[in-house]
């Protein structure tokens, strides 16, 4: 007969093996829930993504953002299905699933013996409704794509030599990211750091002429991207000036964004600072241990994880600079959660290299329990219902405005907060999908009225 320890070990192995099933089931539930509550109507920034007919339209800034790639993406979707935002809402969550799956693969490959089934258990936290706006809104698809590009760049930059073909691919991907939204301008500027990191790690000979040429090329790419961005940048009239790191408000927002990625939804400078310090300590300990280790694979994993973490923190720093002037409340706004959440993977990978084999499983189990406690109050699916109600109210107001021959009240705070008459008329002229539905709804309403006369 098996003793209690063997029974527990068998149960624990079976439980770990069910990770993909648990993640897949929760993902499918999310997807069906989002499909059920999808509404074919633009919401907030989506009003600025109408398919344009000119190149100048692509380069029109929105707040601090240069949304060229975003607008190109939505123009393609307009050709595909008339810009049906309900369909795009469903598609958006599928892209998010692909992004999380890539993070699972990234974590498995750069950890020391952590199985994919185990990583799936940690990936469950990426499905928390703490990230509801990124799960729900079609405009966020480009964020998922950019995050995939970012981790691909960090991943492939350190897998073997940095040949020209790969260098050009990485530069192109980060260029697409930098013309998607303002935060990712930091990725392009930091692009040459990847090659410099190769020098430090001695993966490229220090006197290598091709390596120096690539460094110059990446520096030029960073300069070009910076010039493109700065030439189109306009300080939004309703935005306060950027807050620099010399201001305490910057650091308050920054560390609260870091803790937000770990599921902490309360604003606390002291608690959030502990998370930021803990993250830094984990990376430092791993670095010094790998430096004195005979395992080359530990250092090979440290660099892509370190670079990815650096890019994520740079993104959060740019958010802090742009939003700290408003309020510290922006540190817990749902749409910024996606930038910070990859940080929860860093301790998983680091623990797998730092902890001795006999303590590794216990350490990862303790880490999962900690994450479970941190995210335990963030599973309220009413967040999606709230967004559904807001978009439904917006649709009803558009119907009423259209019924009145495009006249009357056109400032719908639920939708955007600015007059929308010109947008609605433009959408009607372009026969966008949601306006076709509006006219269909009005016709059905008229038929019902005539039948009851």
Buried (B, 14 or more C-beta within 10 A) or exposed (E): EEEEEEEEEEEEEEEBEBBBEBBEEBBEEBBEBBEEBBBBBBBBBBBBBBBBEEEEEBBBBBBBBBBBBBBBBBBEBBEEEBBBBBBBBBBBBBBBBEBBBBBBBBBBBBBBEBEBBBBBBBBBBBBBBBBBBBBBBBBBBBBBBBBBBBBBBBBBBBEEEBEEEBBEBBBEBBBBBBBBBBBBBBBBBBBBBBBEBBBEEEBBEEEBEBBBEBBEBBBEBBEBBBEBBEEBBEEEEEEEEBBEEEBEBBBBBBBBBBBBBBBBBEBBBEEBBBBBEEBEEBBEEBBEBBEEEEEEEBBBBBBBBBBBBBBBBBBBBBBBBBBBBBEBEBBBBBBBBBBBBBBBBBBBBBBBBBBEEEEBBEBBBEBBEBBBEBBEEBEEBEBBEBBBBBBBBBBBBBBBBBBEEEEEEBEBEBBBEEEBBEBBBBBBEBEBBBBBBBBEBBEEEEEEEEEEE
